Amino acid sequence: MDFTFPEELNLLREMVRDFARNEIAPRIDEMEEKEEIPKDLIDQMAELGFFGIMFPEEYGGSGMGKLGYCIMQEEISRVHASTSVLIGASEGLAGGALFLDGTEEQKKKYLTGIAEGKLIGAYALTEPNAGSDAGSIRTSAVKDGNEWVINGRKIFITNGAIADIVIVYAVTDKTLGPKGGITAFIVETDWKGFSVGKLEDKMGIRATTTAELIFEDLRVPEENVLGQVGIGFKNALNTLDYGRLTLACGCLGAAKEAVDIAYKYAKERQQFGQPIANFQTIQNYLAEMVIDTFAIESMTYRVAWMADQGMDIIREASIVKNFASEVSDRVIDKALQIHGGYGYIKDFPIERMYRDSRINRIFEGTNEIQKYIIYKTLERKGRY
Ligand SMILES: Cc1cc2nc3c(=O)[nH]c(=O)nc-3n(C[C@H](O)[C@H](O)[C@H](O)COP(=O)(O)OP(=O)(O)OC[C@H]3O[C@@H](n4cnc5c(N)ncnc54)[C@H](O)[C@@H]3O)c2cc1C
């Protein structure tokens, strides 16, 4: 066994860390206030290759696999969750869906655009009546000559309002249900029939956009069927496996940061004539936070490694998503407690981190749904 990272990934970590501390951190207040990630920051990250870390060089990526992608997301999440979510929806979800099942032409055209950061992507599965039960989506696509005509509505779509392309999942054969009856389409957002509806006003990750997307007689050429007709639901689920893994890396970054800032605060804050870090209760909190964070770190990088070996990670992606999101909330909650009243005040980053963290137990499949997936794998195998 070898638990060391290759040198090139250590260098990647340093590069992303420097960028996050020097370029992202000073602009967080502005981004949270305006509820957007500025275009010039996106362009800078594109220039550094952040949008294509995991994809092969032939598609405009850096070829650093899931491991590289996880390292990048961990470092960005330490500083600003919204920035990592924007990248995650474009590279991990839209890019991931294209990479899994796109044709060679689609990969050359769209995946390369995403990897180079020239196109921002979004992944549109959720609908008003189809959240956890994603197989019950109603958005429809009907064949008309060489085109498909899409009608319907998606909600809660990350990057929805800023995306250049959206992977849209629609019903193409009602009689078949999710297995065979759903198809994914690559939709360019400047096509007639596409519009952005309600923008959500959220508790956290406020610098990301979360939008309703409306499709009214939107005509999609046959060549923009992602892969082939009928494999859409499988594509949606397989894409989420990788999304869940990187979500866990985001949780890891946030948890590490929470440990560091809480420790620093505990050393500085004086009560009863001494730093609060001298009190054993505070030391225990910090020790528990370190234990939890180490557990996330151990799990997530093992699963990232498995993914890069081409191993099946259905169960493991759900395990890390569930565990890391529960644990990072717990770690951040303790970090806030260590800050006392100041932790509740917006001047301190832990206040934002607390709000940003909460979504991780909900999106990319709620934690209840992850447990369902984990149980199903147990049932299938009949043993651990
Ligand atoms: C900020 C944000 C960004 C998002 N980004 C995207 C995106 O980019 N693309 C996209 O497609 N979607 C996105 N989503 C949607 C997200 O994935 C869904 O909100 C999530 O899957 C849950 O669906 P729901 O909200 O309809 O909840 P519901 O499915 O209605 O669930 C409500 C509650 O019931 C529980 N529940 C439901 N079914 C079961 C069951 N069988 N067993 C046990 N418990 C159950 C759930 O766990 C939850 O606690 C985003 C959501 C948010 C809030």
The ligand as a Gaussian input file, in Angstrom:
#p B3LYP/6-31G(d) Opt

LIG

0 1
 C      -28.715000      24.743000      -4.000000
 C      -29.181000      23.569000      -4.793000
 C      -28.508000      23.224000      -5.952000
 C      -28.948000      22.140000      -6.725000
 N      -28.336000      21.870000      -7.924000
 C      -28.890000      20.945000      -8.772000
 C      -28.391000      20.766000     -10.105000
 O      -27.418000      21.413000     -10.526000
 N      -29.022000      19.873000     -10.913000
 C      -30.095000      19.141000     -10.508000
 O      -30.623000      18.363000     -11.306000
 N      -30.589000      19.280000      -9.240000
 C      -30.018000      20.159000      -8.369000
 N      -30.529000      20.334000      -7.089000
 C      -31.646000      19.500000      -6.657000
 C      -31.283000      18.503000      -5.557000
 O      -30.509000      17.468000      -6.084000
 C      -32.602000      18.019000      -4.915000
 O      -33.092000      19.096000      -4.145000
 C      -32.432000      16.780000      -4.061000
 O      -32.115000      15.674000      -4.870000
 C      -33.694000      16.462000      -3.259000
 O      -34.855000      16.547000      -4.003000
 P      -36.095000      17.404000      -3.424000
 O      -35.565000      18.724000      -3.067000
 O      -37.194000      17.336000      -4.400000
 O      -36.504000      16.675000      -2.084000
 P      -37.524000      15.438000      -1.937000
 O      -37.169000      14.361000      -2.881000
 O      -38.914000      15.959000      -1.956000
 O      -37.197000      14.939000      -0.474000
 C      -37.747000      15.522000       0.692000
 C      -37.295000      14.681000       1.894000
 O      -37.811000      13.354000       1.776000
 C      -36.759000      12.416000       1.826000
 N      -37.051000      11.283000       0.952000
 C      -37.523000      11.312000      -0.328000
 N      -37.640000      10.058000      -0.791000
 C      -37.243000       9.232000       0.196000
 C      -37.122000       7.805000       0.338000
 N      -37.415000       6.979000      -0.667000
 N      -36.683000       7.304000       1.511000
 C      -36.348000       8.133000       2.519000
 N      -36.430000       9.475000       2.463000
 C      -36.872000      10.013000       1.317000
 C      -35.530000      13.186000       1.332000
 O      -34.338000      12.583000       1.727000
 C      -35.776000      14.544000       1.965000
 O      -35.348000      14.507000       3.304000
 C      -30.068000      21.371000      -6.291000
 C      -30.724000      21.725000      -5.100000
 C      -30.301000      22.803000      -4.365000
 C      -31.070000      23.171000      -3.125000

